[in-house]
């Protein structure tokens, strides 16, 4: 039989061959790193049998989906080990998550992280046994009977809640069998490096009225070196924790009186306003106008936009003068109303409309985290209204801005194209046109991207930008969403060259995303050691004696008048203490001034993380810092 490979080549195999046998036929090296396969677009086990004309793609452990299969198999090995060490425990669910997996378990006797050593020892035995992993299916009735016989009541409940006609599959490794959709590795011996990392409580199915289970978190990697690198990154991440650094640098506060609503302190406002000023600068240059829309708008607006149907659980509702209203979770419906305030001609396009809009979203308390997950944030939104023939050029223009901004901060990034989700609205034709337009723009830019099937917005496909920070973590920030739907829902129009009414196309886009979250990312990216242009305080002048205090104050005044941010430490402390405190505050430049500096109009300069860099003429130093500030130089 013949199967079609991803590159279009035809591979001839014996009838009844499996995906693993196909991988071996391509190369033994590919077979060694294979984790699963995609047959006609569906992810399956390597043991799955192929048919004539199947489209085949071998998924390796280097692929995102392959690593997920690898980690899911490790979750099953954990479950088998738990059933061996604690035979009376009952298994709930064990999904893959970012950087690992977890398993929720009901134990008769509570366990702790001190028990991880014996659990991991049993896991290693299972891996060493290299047990084949075999898939089989059962009818609903037989599946319930099987799990009931095993006294796995959580599994029985899961089976009972599956839709009618759903295939019910199980995976068996040795004497252990688990309910699972799969796929999995061919055998347990394929696992090379894993570790249990933490333990927590979790309500069954996230319902506070149901039983609290024990959640065991773990991670797994294809190589031990990769796992070691991951844990080194976690240690470094602890040192860079933006909540800790934000408190030390007096940037923001998180108070019980406003959970999920951060308080920005004077230093934090300097940082935030500097980012906003930069945003406004580049958007004015690129032909954007800025608007501001209300924070509270009527419910019927959100019903028109589709947000009420798709997003109401995350929205704060209220009543004003007896009318149902909602605090905005997004800026776009307000932007639609601004567009409709005046008639438009094809000659007006493109209209690039930006808004630094404050939005509110009802996040669950357990999901809140510093500035990364909050209930109130500033979204650097923009909506571009355009003609169909302007789509590609406008998308390219947005990509250019995003590239410029991320490059300035030293971020690498990768791009993901997300396609139509199941709960979307609009016609197939519009979705196809929008998706193809995004693809065309990326192809013209020669920008590599991956496709994330089914993860677009409910009103259109999108391009997401995932930036990589200094310790190689990734964050999704920028996005470009092409929308054919909202102009229809709001009945937006323009007069075309033919004198007839037409519907504009629109782009939703952000660069920072949430400014608050972007600040959190920057704090951790730089470990609080901001470039001069972003630093809340750029220069600290440290007089050695009281005799130099007036000179120190004159230096501060001169720098502040030039638009720099400087202060003097006039405390009656030893100079060593002043230098140490300024280092802890992560001030980029410290100026030591004593009798000699006063006499010669010089400064003794210390640069953050470098120490003493020597004496400079005061005017030369100020000019140097001004140039670093104005050019947004990074050191």
C-alpha positions as CSV (number, residue, x, y, z in Angstrom):
1,X,0.0,0.0,0.0
2,X,1.0,3.6,-0.4
3,X,0.8,6.5,2.1
4,X,1.4,10.2,1.5
5,X,4.1,11.9,3.7
6,X,4.0,15.5,4.9
7,X,6.4,16.6,2.2
8,X,4.1,15.1,-0.5
9,X,6.3,12.0,-1.1
10,X,4.8,8.6,-1.4
11,X,5.9,5.8,0.9
12,X,5.2,2.2,-0.1
13,X,4.6,-0.2,2.8
14,X,3.2,-3.7,3.3
15,X,-0.5,-3.9,3.9
16,X,-1.5,-3.5,7.5
17,X,1.7,-1.6,8.5
18,X,1.7,0.6,11.5
19,X,2.8,4.2,11.8
20,X,5.9,3.0,13.7
21,X,6.8,0.7,10.9
22,X,6.4,3.6,8.5
23,X,8.8,5.7,10.7
24,X,11.4,2.9,10.6
25,X,11.0,2.7,6.8
26,X,11.9,6.4,6.6
27,X,14.8,6.1,9.0
28,X,15.8,4.3,12.2
29,X,16.7,7.7,13.7
30,X,13.2,9.0,13.1
31,X,11.7,5.9,14.7
32,X,13.8,6.3,17.8
33,X,12.5,9.9,18.5
34,X,9.0,9.2,17.3
35,X,6.3,9.8,19.9
36,X,3.0,9.5,17.9
37,X,1.7,10.1,14.4
38,X,-0.8,12.2,12.6
39,X,-2.9,10.2,10.2
40,X,-5.2,12.3,8.0
41,X,-4.7,15.1,10.5
42,X,-5.6,13.1,13.6
43,X,-3.1,12.4,16.3
44,X,-2.8,8.6,16.9
45,X,-0.5,6.0,18.5
46,X,2.5,4.8,16.6
47,X,0.8,1.3,16.8
48,X,-2.1,2.6,14.7
49,X,-2.5,0.7,11.4
50,X,-2.4,2.6,8.2
51,X,-4.6,2.3,5.1
52,X,-4.1,2.9,1.4
53,X,-3.8,6.6,0.6
54,X,-3.5,7.8,4.2
55,X,-1.7,11.1,4.8
56,X,1.0,10.5,7.4
57,X,3.1,12.7,9.6
58,X,5.5,11.3,12.2
59,X,5.4,13.4,15.4
60,X,8.6,13.4,17.4
61,X,9.3,14.2,21.0
62,X,10.9,17.5,19.7
63,X,7.5,18.6,18.5
64,X,5.0,20.3,20.9
65,X,2.4,17.6,20.4
66,X,5.0,14.8,20.7
67,X,6.3,16.2,24.0
68,X,2.7,16.3,25.2
69,X,2.3,12.6,24.4
70,X,5.6,11.8,26.1
71,X,4.4,13.6,29.3
72,X,1.0,12.1,29.2
73,X,2.6,8.7,29.2
74,X,4.7,9.7,32.2
75,X,1.4,10.7,34.0
76,X,0.2,7.1,33.4
77,X,3.5,5.7,34.8
78,X,2.9,7.9,37.9
79,X,-0.7,6.5,38.2
80,X,0.6,2.9,37.9
81,X,3.3,3.6,40.6
82,X,0.7,5.2,42.9
83,X,-1.6,2.1,42.6
84,X,1.4,-0.1,43.4
85,X,2.6,1.9,46.4
86,X,-1.0,2.9,47.6
87,X,-3.3,0.1,46.4
88,X,-6.4,1.7,48.0
89,X,-6.0,5.1,46.3
90,X,-8.5,6.1,43.6
91,X,-7.5,7.8,40.4
92,X,-9.3,10.8,38.9
93,X,-7.7,12.7,36.0
94,X,-4.1,13.1,34.8
95,X,-3.8,15.7,32.0
96,X,-0.7,17.3,30.4
97,X,-0.1,21.0,31.3
98,X,2.6,23.5,30.3
99,X,6.0,22.0,31.2
100,X,4.6,18.8,32.6
101,X,1.5,17.0,33.9
102,X,-0.4,16.3,37.1
103,X,-2.6,13.5,38.4
104,X,-5.5,14.1,40.8
105,X,-5.8,11.2,43.3
106,X,-8.1,10.3,46.2
107,X,-5.9,8.9,49.0
108,X,-7.2,7.2,52.2
109,X,-4.0,8.4,54.0
110,X,-2.7,11.8,53.1
111,X,0.7,11.9,51.4
112,X,3.4,14.7,51.2
113,X,6.4,15.6,49.1
114,X,8.4,13.4,51.4
115,X,6.7,10.5,49.8
116,X,8.0,11.4,46.3
117,X,11.2,9.5,46.6
118,X,9.5,6.1,47.0
119,X,6.9,7.0,44.3
120,X,9.7,8.0,41.8
121,X,11.6,4.8,42.7
122,X,8.5,2.7,41.6
123,X,8.1,4.8,38.5
124,X,11.8,4.0,37.5
125,X,11.0,0.3,37.9
126,X,8.1,0.6,35.6
127,X,10.2,2.5,33.0
128,X,13.0,-0.1,33.3
129,X,10.5,-2.9,32.7
130,X,9.8,-1.3,29.3
131,X,6.2,-2.4,29.4
132,X,4.3,-2.3,26.1
133,X,1.4,0.2,26.1
134,X,-1.6,-1.2,24.4
135,X,-4.9,0.5,23.5
136,X,-8.3,-1.2,23.5
137,X,-11.9,0.0,23.5
138,X,-15.1,-1.1,25.3
139,X,-18.7,-0.4,25.0
140,X,-20.2,2.1,27.5
141,X,-21.8,-0.7,29.5
142,X,-18.6,-2.8,29.6
143,X,-16.4,0.2,30.4
144,X,-18.6,1.1,33.4
145,X,-18.5,-2.5,34.6
146,X,-14.7,-2.7,34.2
147,X,-14.0,0.5,36.1
148,X,-16.6,-0.5,38.8
149,X,-14.8,-3.8,39.3
150,X,-11.6,-1.9,39.7
151,X,-13.3,0.4,42.3
152,X,-12.4,3.5,40.3
153,X,-15.6,5.5,41.0
154,X,-14.1,8.7,39.5
155,X,-13.5,6.9,36.2
156,X,-17.1,5.6,36.2
157,X,-18.4,9.1,36.6
158,X,-16.3,10.3,33.7
159,X,-17.6,7.4,31.5
160,X,-21.2,8.1,32.4
161,X,-20.7,11.8,31.4
162,X,-19.3,11.0,27.9
163,X,-21.6,11.8,25.0
164,X,-23.6,9.0,23.4
165,X,-21.6,7.4,20.6
166,X,-18.2,8.5,22.0
167,X,-15.5,5.9,21.6
168,X,-14.4,4.7,25.1
169,X,-10.7,3.7,25.0
170,X,-8.3,2.3,27.6
171,X,-4.5,1.9,27.8
172,X,-2.9,-1.1,29.4
173,X,0.7,-1.3,30.6
174,X,1.6,-4.5,32.5
175,X,-1.1,-5.1,35.1
176,X,-2.2,-1.5,35.1
177,X,-5.1,-0.1,32.9
178,X,-6.4,3.4,32.7
179,X,-9.3,5.2,31.0
180,X,-7.7,7.5,28.4
181,X,-8.3,9.0,25.0
182,X,-4.5,8.8,24.2
183,X,-2.3,8.7,22.3
184,X,0.7,7.3,24.2
185,X,4.2,6.1,23.6
186,X,4.6,2.5,22.4
187,X,6.2,1.5,25.7
188,X,7.2,2.8,29.2
189,X,10.9,2.3,28.4
190,X,10.8,5.3,26.1
191,X,10.8,7.7,29.1
192,X,14.2,9.1,29.9
193,X,13.9,11.9,32.5
194,X,11.1,12.8,34.8
195,X,10.6,14.3,38.3
196,X,7.7,14.9,40.7
197,X,7.8,18.6,41.6
198,X,4.9,19.6,44.0
199,X,1.7,18.7,45.6
200,X,-1.6,20.6,46.0
201,X,-5.2,20.2,46.8
202,X,-7.8,20.2,44.0
203,X,-11.6,19.8,44.1
204,X,-13.0,17.1,41.9
205,X,-14.0,18.7,38.7
206,X,-13.1,22.1,40.1
207,X,-16.4,22.1,42.2
208,X,-15.9,23.4,45.7
209,X,-18.9,21.3,46.8
210,X,-17.1,18.1,45.8
211,X,-14.3,16.2,47.5
212,X,-10.9,17.7,47.8
213,X,-8.3,15.5,46.0
214,X,-4.5,15.4,46.1
215,X,-2.9,16.8,42.9
216,X,0.6,15.6,42.2
217,X,2.6,17.7,39.7
218,X,5.4,16.3,37.7
219,X,7.5,17.1,34.6
220,X,9.3,15.0,32.0
221,X,11.9,15.7,29.3
222,X,13.4,13.7,26.5
223,X,16.9,14.2,28.0
224,X,18.2,14.6,31.5
225,X,20.2,17.7,30.3
226,X,17.0,19.3,29.2
227,X,15.4,18.6,32.6
228,X,18.4,20.0,34.5
229,X,18.2,23.2,32.3
230,X,14.5,23.5,33.1
231,X,15.1,23.3,36.9
232,X,18.0,25.8,36.6
233,X,15.6,28.1,34.8
234,X,13.0,27.7,37.6
235,X,15.7,28.7,40.2
236,X,16.6,31.7,38.2
237,X,12.9,32.6,37.8
238,X,12.5,32.6,41.6
239,X,15.2,35.2,41.8
240,X,13.5,37.3,39.1
241,X,9.9,37.0,40.6
242,X,8.3,40.3,39.6
243,X,6.1,40.3,42.8
244,X,9.2,40.2,45.0
245,X,11.2,42.7,42.9
246,X,8.2,44.9,42.5
247,X,7.9,45.2,46.2
248,X,11.6,45.8,46.7
249,X,11.7,48.5,44.1
250,X,8.4,50.0,45.3
251,X,6.8,49.7,41.9
252,X,3.4,48.3,42.8
253,X,1.4,46.8,45.7
254,X,-1.1,44.0,45.9
255,X,-3.6,44.6,48.7
256,X,-6.4,42.5,50.2
257,X,-8.7,45.5,49.8
258,X,-8.5,45.1,46.0
259,X,-7.6,41.5,45.1
260,X,-6.6,41.4,41.4
261,X,-6.5,45.2,41.3
262,X,-2.9,46.3,41.5
263,X,-1.9,49.6,43.1
264,X,0.9,51.4,41.1
265,X,3.3,53.4,43.3
266,X,5.3,56.4,42.2
267,X,8.2,54.4,40.8
268,X,5.8,52.0,39.0
269,X,3.9,55.0,37.5
270,X,7.2,56.3,36.1
271,X,7.8,52.9,34.4
272,X,4.2,52.6,33.2
273,X,4.0,56.2,31.9
274,X,7.4,55.7,30.1
275,X,6.0,52.7,28.3
276,X,2.8,54.6,27.4
277,X,4.8,57.6,26.1
278,X,6.8,55.3,23.9
279,X,3.6,53.6,22.7
280,X,2.1,57.0,21.8
281,X,5.3,58.1,20.0
282,X,5.4,55.1,17.7
283,X,1.7,55.2,17.0
284,X,1.6,58.8,16.1
285,X,4.5,58.1,13.7
286,X,2.5,55.3,12.1
287,X,-0.6,57.4,11.5
288,X,-2.8,56.2,14.4
289,X,-5.4,58.4,16.1
290,X,-6.2,57.9,19.8
291,X,-9.6,57.6,21.3
292,X,-11.0,56.8,24.7
293,X,-14.3,54.9,25.2
294,X,-16.4,54.5,28.4
295,X,-15.6,51.8,31.0
296,X,-19.3,50.9,31.5
297,X,-21.7,50.4,28.5
298,X,-25.2,48.9,28.2
299,X,-25.8,45.1,28.0
300,X,-27.4,45.4,24.5
301,X,-24.1,46.6,23.1
302,X,-22.3,43.5,24.4
303,X,-25.1,41.3,23.0
304,X,-24.6,42.9,19.6
305,X,-20.9,42.4,19.7
306,X,-21.3,38.7,20.8
307,X,-19.3,39.2,24.0
308,X,-22.4,38.6,26.2
309,X,-22.9,35.2,24.7
310,X,-19.2,34.1,24.7
311,X,-17.8,36.0,27.6
312,X,-20.5,37.0,30.2
313,X,-19.0,34.8,33.0
314,X,-15.9,37.0,32.9
315,X,-17.8,40.3,32.9
316,X,-18.9,42.5,35.8
317,X,-22.5,43.5,35.4
318,X,-24.4,46.4,37.0
319,X,-27.6,48.4,36.6
320,X,-27.8,52.1,35.8
321,X,-31.2,53.9,35.8
322,X,-32.8,50.5,35.7
323,X,-30.9,49.4,32.6
324,X,-28.6,46.4,32.5
325,X,-25.0,47.4,31.9
326,X,-21.5,45.9,32.0
327,X,-18.0,47.0,32.8
328,X,-16.1,46.5,29.6
329,X,-13.8,43.4,29.3
330,X,-12.6,44.6,25.9
331,X,-12.4,47.9,24.0
332,X,-13.6,46.9,20.6
333,X,-17.4,47.5,20.9
334,X,-16.8,51.1,22.0
335,X,-14.5,51.4,18.9
336,X,-17.4,50.3,16.7
337,X,-19.6,53.1,18.1
338,X,-16.8,55.7,17.5
339,X,-16.6,54.6,13.9
340,X,-20.4,55.0,13.4
341,X,-20.4,58.6,14.7
342,X,-19.5,59.9,11.2
343,X,-20.0,58.8,7.6
344,X,-16.9,57.3,5.9
345,X,-15.7,57.1,2.3
346,X,-13.2,54.7,0.8
347,X,-10.8,57.7,0.7
348,X,-10.7,57.7,4.5
349,X,-9.1,54.3,4.7
350,X,-7.2,52.9,6.4
351,X,-8.4,54.4,9.7
352,X,-6.0,53.3,12.5
353,X,-7.7,54.0,15.8
354,X,-5.8,53.3,19.1
355,X,-7.0,53.1,22.6
356,X,-5.2,52.6,25.9
357,X,-8.3,51.3,27.5
358,X,-8.8,50.1,31.0
359,X,-10.7,46.8,31.0
360,X,-12.0,44.6,33.8
361,X,-12.3,40.8,33.7
362,X,-13.7,38.6,36.5
363,X,-10.8,36.1,37.0
364,X,-11.2,33.5,39.7
365,X,-9.2,34.3,42.8
366,X,-7.1,31.1,42.5
367,X,-5.9,32.2,39.1
368,X,-4.7,35.7,40.1
369,X,-0.9,36.1,40.0
370,X,0.9,39.4,40.5
371,X,0.7,41.6,37.4
372,X,0.5,38.5,35.2
373,X,-3.2,37.7,35.9
374,X,-5.3,40.6,37.2
375,X,-8.9,41.7,37.1
376,X,-8.2,45.2,35.9
377,X,-5.6,46.2,33.3
378,X,-4.7,48.6,30.5
379,X,-5.0,47.1,27.0
380,X,-3.0,48.8,24.3
381,X,-5.7,48.2,21.8
382,X,-6.0,49.4,18.2
383,X,-8.7,48.9,15.6
384,X,-7.9,49.3,11.9
385,X,-10.7,49.8,9.5
386,X,-9.8,49.2,5.9
387,X,-10.6,48.1,2.4
388,X,-10.2,44.4,1.4
389,X,-7.2,45.3,-0.8
390,X,-5.5,46.9,2.2
391,X,-5.5,43.8,4.4
392,X,-2.1,42.5,3.6
393,X,-0.3,45.9,3.8
394,X,-2.0,46.7,7.1
395,X,-1.1,43.4,8.7
396,X,2.5,43.8,7.5
397,X,2.5,47.3,9.1
398,X,1.4,45.9,12.5
399,X,4.0,43.1,12.3
400,X,6.6,45.8,11.7
401,X,5.6,47.7,14.8
402,X,5.5,44.5,16.9
403,X,9.0,43.5,15.7
404,X,10.4,47.0,16.4
405,X,9.0,47.0,20.0
406,X,10.1,43.5,20.9
407,X,13.5,44.0,19.4
408,X,14.0,47.2,21.5
409,X,13.5,45.2,24.7
410,X,15.7,42.4,23.5
411,X,13.0,39.8,23.0
412,X,13.1,37.0,20.4
413,X,9.7,35.8,19.4
414,X,7.9,33.2,17.4
415,X,4.6,33.4,15.6
416,X,1.4,31.3,15.7
417,X,-1.6,31.4,13.4
418,X,-4.8,30.4,15.2
419,X,-7.8,29.2,13.1
420,X,-11.5,29.0,13.5
421,X,-12.8,27.7,16.9
422,X,-15.9,25.6,17.4
423,X,-17.9,28.4,19.1
424,X,-17.3,31.0,16.3
425,X,-19.8,33.1,14.4
426,X,-19.9,34.0,10.7
427,X,-19.8,32.2,7.4
428,X,-17.3,29.6,6.2
429,X,-16.5,31.9,3.2
430,X,-15.6,34.9,5.5
431,X,-13.5,32.7,7.8
432,X,-11.6,31.2,4.8
433,X,-11.0,34.6,3.4
434,X,-9.7,36.0,6.7
435,X,-7.5,33.0,7.4
436,X,-6.0,33.1,3.9
437,X,-5.3,36.9,4.2
438,X,-3.3,36.3,7.4
439,X,-1.4,33.4,5.8
440,X,-0.6,35.6,2.7
441,X,0.8,38.4,4.9
442,X,3.0,36.0,6.9
443,X,4.2,34.3,3.7
444,X,5.0,37.7,2.0
445,X,6.9,38.7,5.1
446,X,8.7,35.3,5.0
447,X,7.9,35.0,8.7
448,X,8.0,31.4,10.0
449,X,4.8,30.4,11.9
450,X,3.0,27.4,13.3
451,X,-0.7,26.7,12.9
452,X,-2.8,26.4,16.1
453,X,-6.0,24.8,14.9
454,X,-9.2,26.0,16.4
455,X,-7.8,28.6,18.8
456,X,-8.9,31.8,17.0
457,X,-11.2,34.4,18.5
458,X,-14.9,33.8,18.2
459,X,-15.1,36.5,15.5
460,X,-12.0,35.8,13.5
461,X,-8.6,34.1,13.0
462,X,-5.5,35.6,14.6
463,X,-1.7,35.8,14.6
464,X,-0.2,35.5,18.1
465,X,3.3,36.6,19.0
466,X,5.1,34.6,21.7
467,X,8.1,36.4,23.0
468,X,11.1,34.7,24.7
469,X,12.7,36.4,27.7
470,X,16.3,36.3,28.9
471,X,15.8,33.0,30.6
472,X,14.1,31.4,27.6
473,X,10.5,31.4,29.0
474,X,7.8,32.3,26.4
475,X,4.9,34.8,26.9
476,X,2.0,35.4,24.5
477,X,1.7,39.2,24.2
478,X,1.0,40.7,20.8
479,X,-1.9,39.6,18.6
480,X,-3.4,40.5,15.3
481,X,-7.1,39.4,14.8
482,X,-8.7,39.8,11.4
483,X,-12.4,40.4,11.8
484,X,-15.1,40.1,9.1
485,X,-17.9,39.6,11.7
486,X,-18.1,42.7,14.0
487,X,-18.5,45.2,11.1
488,X,-21.5,43.1,10.1
489,X,-23.0,42.9,13.6
490,X,-22.6,46.7,14.1
491,X,-23.7,47.4,10.5
492,X,-20.6,49.5,9.7
493,X,-20.5,51.1,6.3
494,X,-18.5,53.2,4.0
495,X,-19.2,54.7,0.6
496,X,-17.2,53.0,-2.1
497,X,-15.7,54.4,-5.3
498,X,-18.8,53.2,-7.1
499,X,-21.0,55.4,-4.8
500,X,-22.5,52.3,-3.2
501,X,-22.5,51.3,0.5
502,X,-19.9,48.6,1.5
503,X,-18.7,46.9,4.6
504,X,-15.2,47.6,5.9
505,X,-12.8,45.0,7.1
506,X,-11.2,45.5,10.5
507,X,-8.2,44.4,12.5
508,X,-8.0,44.1,16.3
509,X,-4.4,44.3,17.5
510,X,-2.3,44.8,20.6
511,X,1.5,45.1,21.0
512,X,2.1,45.0,24.7
513,X,-1.2,43.2,25.3
514,X,-1.8,44.1,28.9
515,X,0.6,46.9,29.9
516,X,0.5,45.7,33.5
517,X,1.4,42.1,32.4
518,X,4.1,43.5,30.1
519,X,5.6,45.4,33.0
520,X,5.7,42.1,35.0
521,X,7.4,40.4,32.1
522,X,9.9,43.2,31.8
523,X,10.7,43.1,35.5
524,X,11.5,39.4,35.2
525,X,13.3,39.8,31.9
526,X,15.7,42.4,33.2
527,X,15.6,41.1,36.9
528,X,14.6,44.7,37.8
529,X,17.8,46.1,36.2
530,X,16.0,48.3,33.7
531,X,17.8,50.1,30.9
532,X,18.4,53.8,31.7
533,X,15.3,55.0,29.7
534,X,13.0,52.7,31.7
535,X,14.6,53.0,35.1
536,X,12.3,54.8,37.6
537,X,15.5,56.4,39.0
538,X,18.3,56.8,36.5
539,X,21.0,58.5,38.6
540,X,21.7,58.6,42.3
541,X,24.1,61.2,43.6
542,X,26.0,60.2,46.7
543,X,27.9,62.9,48.6
544,X,30.8,61.6,50.7
545,X,30.5,64.5,53.2
546,X,28.1,67.3,54.0
547,X,30.5,69.7,52.3
548,X,29.5,68.0,48.9
549,X,25.8,68.2,49.6
550,X,25.1,71.4,47.8
551,X,27.1,70.2,44.7
552,X,25.1,67.0,44.8
553,X,21.8,68.9,44.9
554,X,22.9,71.1,42.0
555,X,23.8,68.0,39.9
556,X,20.3,66.6,40.6
557,X,18.6,69.8,39.6
558,X,20.6,70.1,36.4
559,X,19.7,66.5,35.4
560,X,16.1,66.8,36.3
561,X,15.8,70.0,34.3
562,X,17.1,68.1,31.2
563,X,14.3,65.5,31.6
564,X,16.4,62.9,33.4
565,X,15.4,61.2,36.7
566,X,17.9,61.8,39.5
567,X,18.0,62.2,43.3
568,X,20.6,62.7,46.0
569,X,21.2,60.5,49.0
570,X,21.8,63.2,51.7
571,X,21.6,60.8,54.7
572,X,24.4,61.0,57.3
573,X,25.6,57.5,56.4
574,X,28.9,56.1,55.3
575,X,29.5,56.2,51.6
576,X,29.7,52.3,51.5
577,X,26.2,52.1,52.9
578,X,24.9,54.6,50.4
579,X,26.5,52.7,47.5
580,X,25.1,49.4,48.7
581,X,21.6,50.8,49.1
582,X,21.7,52.3,45.6
583,X,22.8,48.9,44.2
584,X,19.9,47.2,45.9
585,X,17.6,49.8,44.4
586,X,19.1,48.8,41.0
587,X,19.8,52.4,40.0
588,X,21.8,52.4,36.7
589,X,24.3,55.1,37.7
590,X,25.7,56.2,41.1
591,X,27.8,59.4,41.3
592,X,30.2,59.6,44.2
593,X,31.1,63.3,44.9
594,X,33.5,64.6,47.5
595,X,35.8,67.6,47.9
596,X,37.9,66.7,44.8
597,X,34.8,66.4,42.6
598,X,33.4,69.7,43.9
599,X,36.6,71.5,43.1
600,X,37.0,70.0,39.6
601,X,33.3,69.9,38.6
602,X,33.6,66.2,38.0
603,X,31.8,63.0,39.2
604,X,33.1,59.6,40.1
605,X,30.9,57.2,38.2
606,X,29.7,53.7,39.3
607,X,27.7,51.8,36.7
608,X,25.2,49.2,37.9
609,X,26.7,45.6,37.9
610,X,30.1,47.0,36.7
611,X,31.3,49.1,39.7
612,X,33.7,52.0,39.4
613,X,34.2,53.2,35.8
614,X,36.3,56.3,36.7
615,X,36.0,60.0,37.0
616,X,34.2,62.1,34.3
617,X,33.5,65.8,33.7
618,X,30.0,66.4,35.0
619,X,28.7,67.8,31.7
620,X,30.2,64.8,29.8
621,X,28.4,62.4,32.1
622,X,25.1,64.1,31.8
623,X,25.4,64.2,28.0
624,X,26.2,60.4,28.1
625,X,23.2,59.6,30.2
626,X,20.9,61.9,28.2
627,X,22.0,60.1,25.0
628,X,21.4,56.7,26.5
629,X,17.9,57.8,27.6
630,X,17.0,59.4,24.3
631,X,18.2,56.5,22.1
632,X,16.8,53.9,24.5
633,X,20.1,52.2,24.8
634,X,20.4,48.9,26.7
635,X,23.3,48.0,28.9
